[in-house]
């Protein structure tokens, strides 16, 4: 039987990234990893045998000076009791309850979650994710369990303006990753990049460190697209936990990323997890984000369809069909169209 492809973490990103790790390969017994990728010998030197008891010092001046402890990594999430965070008001658009938040609100919420050392996750939902939620019933519970469902699409924002609770605007995942990196650099939070094609997470982390030199990257990993074995999954959990990130950014695609986070985030001990889709590719330069004017006009989807017609055009055509059905359903509900 063909053995599955080993699951490799990518090489470290600069001096603030922890050591690389390879699944299925145990470290050499003579070395153990320490913080910031520095290795030290695990074999303790032999202690000399004392010929006679050492007298206990009684003078304060004779007492040894205590060693200064090294800076500690963040505490595990499960080491503190849960802290109650206030609920965020929501508005319902096409079957999903969206948090009424702008970018600043999202960043402040993320900061509070990390400070509370809880395990929570955000969902950045665009029109495609709404369509998928209508097709896959299991996503309903995943959306309900999310701390925030964030509107990452202008059609969602525009539709909310027909209700009494309007969304203040779009919070794009591609902008959110930049603001989370800025917050992390300012607060000393550690970020872990998981997913995308091989090398993409690494390049995305490097780009963010160029933009925010104080950013600490806990690690990067690009698992294969196949289903991981139980042993590989456990090894991935252990590595993420041991790297002690404050924020886990996932790029597995929709809805795989949201499902994976929902199933695993409590086991990882990471305060905040987010599926951010193509954001890794935009930072790494493997995909082109639409110019600002296209984004302002709400036509980013059209720009991406032009750039990648074979891959994205069929998806956006399905999204448009879903949008038209949803609008028609709205018109029937208010009695305009029968």
C-alpha positions in Angstrom: 0.0 0.0 0.0 1.3 3.5 -0.9 2.2 5.5 2.2 0.5 8.9 2.6 2.6 12.0 1.7 4.3 13.3 4.9 2.9 16.5 6.3 5.6 19.1 6.5 5.8 22.4 8.3 7.6 25.0 6.2 10.9 26.5 7.2 11.1 29.3 9.8 10.3 32.8 8.8 13.0 35.1 10.2 14.3 35.2 13.7 10.8 35.4 15.4 9.6 32.1 14.0 9.8 28.9 15.9 11.7 25.9 14.6 10.5 23.9 11.6 8.9 20.5 12.2 8.3 17.4 10.1 5.5 15.0 10.8 6.5 11.5 11.5 10.1 12.4 12.3 11.0 12.5 15.9 13.7 15.0 17.1 17.1 13.7 18.1 17.3 12.7 21.7 20.4 14.8 22.3 18.5 18.1 21.5 15.4 19.8 22.7 13.9 23.0 21.3 13.5 26.1 23.3 11.7 29.4 22.6 12.6 31.3 19.4 14.1 28.2 17.7 17.2 28.0 19.9 18.3 24.5 20.6 20.1 23.3 23.7 21.4 19.9 24.9 19.0 17.8 26.8 21.7 15.7 28.4 22.5 17.2 31.9 26.2 17.2 32.9 27.2 14.8 35.6 27.0 16.4 39.1 30.1 16.2 41.2 29.9 14.1 44.4 30.3 16.4 47.4 32.9 15.1 49.9 31.1 16.8 52.8 27.9 18.7 53.4 27.7 22.3 52.2 26.9 24.7 55.0 23.7 26.7 54.7 24.3 30.4 54.4 22.8 32.5 57.2 23.9 36.0 56.1 21.7 37.8 53.6 24.8 38.9 51.7 25.7 35.2 51.2 22.4 34.2 49.7 22.6 33.5 45.9 21.0 36.0 43.6 17.9 34.4 42.0 18.1 33.9 38.2 15.9 36.2 36.1 13.3 34.0 34.4 13.1 34.0 30.6 10.1 35.6 28.9 7.2 33.2 29.1 5.0 32.2 26.1 1.3 32.9 26.5 -0.5 30.7 29.0 -2.6 27.8 27.6 -6.2 28.8 27.0 -7.5 26.1 29.3 -5.4 27.4 32.3 -7.8 30.2 33.1 -11.5 30.1 33.9 -13.7 31.4 31.0 -14.4 35.1 31.0 -17.8 36.4 29.9 -17.7 38.7 26.9 -20.7 40.9 26.0 -22.9 39.8 23.1 -22.6 41.6 19.8 -25.8 42.8 18.1 -26.7 41.0 14.9 -28.9 41.4 11.8 -30.2 38.5 9.8 -29.5 38.4 6.0 -30.4 35.4 3.9 -30.4 32.9 6.7 -27.3 34.1 8.6 -27.0 36.3 11.6 -24.3 38.9 10.9 -22.5 40.9 13.6 -23.2 44.6 13.3 -19.5 45.6 13.4 -16.9 47.6 11.5 -13.2 46.8 11.2 -12.4 48.6 14.5 -15.1 46.6 16.3 -13.7 43.3 15.0 -10.1 44.2 16.1 -11.3 45.3 19.5 -13.2 42.1 19.9 -10.2 40.0 18.9 -8.1 41.8 21.4 -10.6 41.0 24.2 -10.8 37.4 23.2 -7.1 37.0 23.3 -6.8 38.8 26.6 -9.4 36.5 28.0 -7.5 33.4 26.8 -10.7 31.7 25.4 -11.1 29.5 22.4 -13.3 31.3 19.8 -13.5 31.7 16.1 -14.7 34.3 13.5 -16.3 33.5 10.2 -15.8 35.9 7.3 -18.9 35.2 5.2 -19.3 36.3 1.6 -22.0 35.5 -0.9 -20.4 32.2 -1.8 -20.4 31.2 1.9 -24.1 32.1 2.2 -24.8 29.9 -0.8 -22.9 27.0 0.7 -24.7 27.5 4.1 -28.0 27.1 2.2 -26.8 23.8 0.7 -25.0 22.2 3.6 -27.1 21.9 6.8 -24.2 21.2 9.0 -22.9 24.8 8.5 -25.9 26.1 10.4 -24.5 24.9 13.7 -21.0 26.0 12.8 -22.3 29.5 12.1 -24.3 29.6 15.3 -21.2 28.6 17.4 -19.0 31.3 15.8 -18.2 34.3 18.0 -18.8 36.6 15.0 -20.2 36.1 11.6 -18.6 39.0 9.6 -20.0 40.4 6.4 -17.3 40.1 3.7 -19.5 41.0 0.7 -21.3 44.1 -0.5 -24.5 42.3 -1.5 -24.9 41.3 2.1 -24.3 44.9 3.3 -26.7 46.3 0.8 -29.4 43.8 1.7 -29.1 44.7 5.4 -30.0 48.3 4.6 -33.6 47.1 3.9 -33.8 46.0 7.6 -34.0 48.0 10.8 -30.5 46.8 11.8 -28.1 47.8 9.1 -24.5 46.7 8.7 -22.0 49.6 8.8 -20.0 48.2 5.9 -18.0 45.3 4.5 -15.2 43.9 6.6 -13.0 42.1 4.0 -10.9 39.2 5.1 -8.0 40.5 3.0 -8.0 43.7 5.0 -8.7 41.9 8.3 -5.5 39.9 8.1 -3.5 43.2 7.9 -5.2 44.7 10.9 -4.7 41.5 12.9 -1.0 41.6 12.1 -0.9 45.2 13.2 -2.6 44.4 16.4 -0.3 41.4 17.0 2.8 43.5 16.4 1.6 46.1 18.9 0.5 43.7 21.6 3.1 41.0 21.1 0.6 38.4 20.0 1.8 35.3 18.0 0.3 34.3 14.7 0.2 30.8 13.1 -0.4 30.4 9.4 -2.1 27.1 8.3 -3.1 26.0 4.9 -2.9 27.2 1.2 -0.5 25.7 -1.3 3.0 24.7 -0.3 5.1 27.8 0.3 2.2 30.3 0.2 1.8 30.5 4.0 5.5 31.0 4.4 5.6 33.9 1.9 2.5 35.5 3.4 4.1 35.4 6.9 7.3 37.0 5.4 5.3 39.7 3.7 3.5 40.6 6.9 6.8 40.7 8.8 8.2 43.1 6.2 5.1 45.3 6.9 5.2 44.9 10.7 8.7 44.0 11.8 7.6 43.4 15.4 5.2 40.6 14.4 5.9 37.3 16.0 5.1 34.3 13.7 4.6 31.1 15.7 4.9 28.9 12.7 3.5 28.0 9.2 2.2 24.8 7.8 0.8 23.6 4.5 -0.9 20.2 5.0 -1.7 18.2 1.9 -5.2 18.5 0.5 -6.0 14.9 1.3 -7.6 13.8 4.5 -5.0 13.6 7.3 -4.6 10.4 9.2 -5.4 10.3 12.9 -1.7 10.3 13.7 -1.0 13.3 11.4 -4.0 15.2 12.9 -2.8 14.6 16.4 0.7 15.6 15.5 -0.6 18.8 13.9 -2.6 19.6 17.0 0.4 19.0 19.2 2.7 21.3 17.1 0.2 24.1 17.1 -0.4 23.8 20.8 3.3 23.7 21.6 4.0 26.8 19.4 1.5 28.7 21.6 -0.1 31.1 19.0 -2.7 33.7 20.0 -4.2 33.8 16.5 -4.6 30.9 14.1 -5.1 31.9 10.4 -6.5 29.1 8.2 -6.6 29.0 4.4 -8.4 25.7 3.6 -11.1 27.1 1.4 -14.8 27.3 2.0 -16.4 25.5 3.8 -13.5 23.1 4.6 -11.8 25.8 6.7 -14.8 26.6 8.7 -15.6 23.0 9.4 -12.0 22.2 10.4 -11.9 25.2 12.8 -15.2 24.2 14.4 -14.1 20.6 14.9 -10.6 21.4 16.2 -10.3 24.8 17.7 -11.1 23.7 21.3 -8.3 21.1 21.1 -5.7 23.5 19.9 -5.9 25.9 22.8 -5.6 29.0 20.5 -7.7 32.0 21.6 -8.8 33.1 18.1 -9.1 31.1 14.8 -10.2 32.5 11.5 -10.6 31.1 8.0 -9.3 33.7 5.6 -9.4 32.1 2.2 -7.4 33.9 -0.5 -5.8 36.3 1.8 -2.6 34.2 2.0 -2.4 34.2 -1.8 -2.8 38.0 -2.1 0.0 38.6 0.4 2.3 35.9 -1.2 1.7 37.3 -4.7 0.3 34.1 -6.0 -3.1 35.8 -6.7 -4.0 39.4 -7.6 -6.4 41.3 -5.5 -8.7 43.7 -7.4 -7.7 47.4 -7.5 -9.3 49.7 -5.0 -11.8 51.2 -7.5 -13.1 47.7 -8.3 -13.5 47.0 -4.6 -15.3 50.3 -4.1 -17.8 49.5 -6.8 -18.5 46.1 -5.4 -17.0 44.4 -8.5 -14.0 42.6 -6.9 -15.7 39.3 -7.9 -15.8 40.4 -11.6 -12.1 41.4 -11.5 -11.1 38.0 -10.1 -13.3 36.2 -12.7 -11.5 38.0 -15.4 -8.1 37.1 -13.9 -9.0 33.5 -13.2 -11.9 32.6 -15.5 -11.5 28.9 -15.6 -11.5 28.5 -11.8 -13.6 31.3 -10.6 -16.1 32.1 -13.3 -18.3 29.0 -12.7 -18.3 29.7 -8.9 -19.4 33.4 -9.4 -22.1 32.3 -11.9 -23.5 30.1 -9.2 -23.2 32.9 -6.7 -25.2 35.2 -9.0 -27.9 32.6 -9.4 -28.1 32.3 -5.6 -28.3 36.1 -5.3 -31.1 36.3 -7.8 -33.1 33.6 -6.1 -32.6 35.3 -2.7 -33.8 38.6 -4.1 -36.8 37.0 -5.7 -37.6 35.3 -2.4 -37.5 38.7 -0.7 -39.8 40.2 -3.3 -42.3 37.4 -2.8 -42.1 37.8 1.0 -43.1 41.5 0.8 -45.7 40.8 -1.8 -44.1 42.7 -4.7 -43.6 39.6 -6.9 -45.9 36.6 -7.0 
